[in-house]
Amino acid sequence: MKIVVLGATGKLGRQVLRGLRNRGTTGSEIIAAGRDLAKLSDQDSRAVRVDYDDPASLRVALRGADRALLISGTEPGRRVTQHAAAIDAAHQAGVGLLALTSTPNATGAAMSMAEDHAATEALLRDSGIPFVILRNSMYLDLFVEQTVPVAVTRGVIVGASGKGRISPASRDDLGDAAAEVLTGEGHAGAVYELGGQRSYTMDEVAAAIADRFGTAVEYRDVSAGEFKDVLLGQGVPERMAELFADTQLGIARGEMLVDTGDLSRLIGRPTQTLDEALAKADLR
Ligand SMILES: NC(=O)c1ccc[n+]([C@@H]2O[C@H](COP(=O)([O-])OP(=O)(O)OC[C@H]3O[C@@H](n4cnc5c(N)ncnc54)[C@H](OP(=O)(O)O)[C@@H]3O)[C@@H](O)[C@H]2O)c1
């Protein structure tokens, strides 16, 4: 079995590699592909440099692959072309199963962030390659990496998601789900909506952070326009600020709520909760 992970050098990709190895896949069976191979540890697997903007590198990485995972790229606007090149290379290589990371409700959500994902899902379906779509919810880790430091320092979290509920999931759990799909049977054609079992409003996130760190934290709901201005003030580029503000409105509409139970079923255990993630947070 030869399994190629495109985007293996990223935070999710490294969890997928860990999940594969935990399932007994050997280093020689895994091709870990990304741009910055220095992010991979020696024992991970065979590393291959790949750039989604370079179709030839994708063809080389996917040659002889039985199964592959395409972890979506990081540049909204460029991603559909990049993903199309990866799907085309997988088709040429005769890959037997191609898994793709996507976003919750990709084909039904109105938020702009879903557009690249919906377009990529359509390309994958049309490719004729046996596929699995992993519609990954918002990372729980982002609350620890991004929200906690701001909340604890300033005592306030600003957003525009109202009372919308999010079902965040850890990269650890999502990486395991991808590894399960890549090594298991019976997943071809599946579209998994992968979220944590518990959902939260941002008021609840603020309360959980306040409880955990023993400090006052409030969630301040503002309009999407005000939220975008806050991001611009923090130096976030215009295009990304627009996208993030629009995502807040999607959350408010319930587009990031996932209640399928697919994630816990795939990984065979309860999903990580916010309290568990916060317990691991290191504020130093
Ligand atoms: N669910 C969520 O909350 C959420 C949040 C943010 C992003 N995402 C999506 O989920 C993906 C994985 O998340 P993550 O946390 O693992 O992100 P990450 O740590 O930034 O990793 C992104 C991965 O994509 C690779 N990549 C990006 N552009 C590429 C290109 N042109 N050619 C080759 N490789 C490229 C990166 O390679 P190098 O690092 O080697 O360059 C890296 O391996 C992201 O790329 C994004 O599409 C999801």
The ligand as a MOL file (V3000), in Angstrom:
LIG
                    3D

  0  0  0     0  0            999 V3000
M  V30 BEGIN CTAB
M  V30 COUNTS 48 52 0 0 0
M  V30 BEGIN ATOM
M  V30 1 N -10.9410 23.8200 9.7620 0
M  V30 2 C -10.3320 24.9570 10.0570 0
M  V30 3 O -10.5890 25.5990 11.1120 0
M  V30 4 C -9.3040 25.5020 9.1540 0
M  V30 5 C -8.6230 26.6560 9.4960 0
M  V30 6 C -7.6440 27.1120 8.6430 0
M  V30 7 C -7.3630 26.4240 7.4760 0
M  V30 8 N -8.0500 25.3030 7.1640 0 CHG=1
M  V30 9 C -7.7810 24.5240 5.9300 0
M  V30 10 O -7.2360 23.2710 6.3380 0
M  V30 11 C -5.9400 23.0920 5.7490 0
M  V30 12 C -5.0370 22.3710 6.7320 0
M  V30 13 O -4.9760 23.1090 7.9390 0
M  V30 14 P -3.6200 23.2220 8.7530 0
M  V30 15 O -3.9540 23.7310 10.0860 0
M  V30 16 O -2.8270 21.9660 8.6030 0 CHG=-1
M  V30 17 O -2.8870 24.3720 7.9230 0
M  V30 18 P -1.3110 24.6310 7.8000 0
M  V30 19 O -0.6190 24.1800 9.0310 0
M  V30 20 O -1.1530 26.0270 7.3470 0
M  V30 21 O -0.8940 23.6230 6.6120 0
M  V30 22 C -1.2460 23.8610 5.2810 0
M  V30 23 C -0.6280 22.7680 4.4510 0
M  V30 24 O -0.9330 23.0110 3.0730 0
M  V30 25 C 0.3000 23.0190 2.3570 0
M  V30 26 N 0.2090 23.9280 1.2270 0
M  V30 27 C -0.4120 25.1320 1.1670 0
M  V30 28 N -0.2380 25.6650 -0.0440 0
M  V30 29 C 0.5170 24.7760 -0.7490 0
M  V30 30 C 1.0530 24.7570 -2.0540 0
M  V30 31 N 0.8610 25.7710 -2.9190 0
M  V30 32 N 1.7610 23.6780 -2.4450 0
M  V30 33 C 1.9790 22.6500 -1.5900 0
M  V30 34 N 1.5250 22.6080 -0.3320 0
M  V30 35 C 0.8010 23.6750 0.0690 0
M  V30 36 C 1.3270 23.5060 3.3410 0
M  V30 37 O 2.6240 23.1660 2.8930 0
M  V30 38 P 3.9640 23.9040 3.4730 0
M  V30 39 O 3.6530 24.3320 4.8840 0
M  V30 40 O 5.0040 22.8280 3.4010 0
M  V30 41 O 4.2110 25.0760 2.6040 0
M  V30 42 C 0.8980 22.7220 4.5630 0
M  V30 43 O 1.3280 21.3890 4.4710 0
M  V30 44 C -5.4930 24.4970 5.3790 0
M  V30 45 O -4.5770 24.4440 4.3220 0
M  V30 46 C -6.8040 25.1600 5.0010 0
M  V30 47 O -7.1890 24.8290 3.6930 0
M  V30 48 C -8.9910 24.8160 7.9860 0
M  V30 END ATOM
M  V30 BEGIN BOND
M  V30 1 1 1 2
M  V30 2 2 2 3
M  V30 3 1 2 4
M  V30 4 1 4 5
M  V30 5 2 4 48
M  V30 6 2 5 6
M  V30 7 1 6 7
M  V30 8 2 7 8
M  V30 9 1 8 9
M  V30 10 1 8 48
M  V30 11 1 9 10
M  V30 12 1 9 46
M  V30 13 1 10 11
M  V30 14 1 11 12
M  V30 15 1 11 44
M  V30 16 1 12 13
M  V30 17 1 13 14
M  V30 18 2 14 15
M  V30 19 1 14 16
M  V30 20 1 14 17
M  V30 21 1 17 18
M  V30 22 2 18 19
M  V30 23 1 18 20
M  V30 24 1 18 21
M  V30 25 1 21 22
M  V30 26 1 22 23
M  V30 27 1 23 24
M  V30 28 1 23 42
M  V30 29 1 24 25
M  V30 30 1 25 26
M  V30 31 1 25 36
M  V30 32 1 26 27
M  V30 33 1 26 35
M  V30 34 2 27 28
M  V30 35 1 28 29
M  V30 36 1 29 30
M  V30 37 2 29 35
M  V30 38 1 30 31
M  V30 39 2 30 32
M  V30 40 1 32 33
M  V30 41 2 33 34
M  V30 42 1 34 35
M  V30 43 1 36 37
M  V30 44 1 36 42
M  V30 45 1 37 38
M  V30 46 2 38 39
M  V30 47 1 38 40
M  V30 48 1 38 41
M  V30 49 1 42 43
M  V30 50 1 44 45
M  V30 51 1 44 46
M  V30 52 1 46 47
M  V30 END BOND
M  V30 END CTAB
M  END
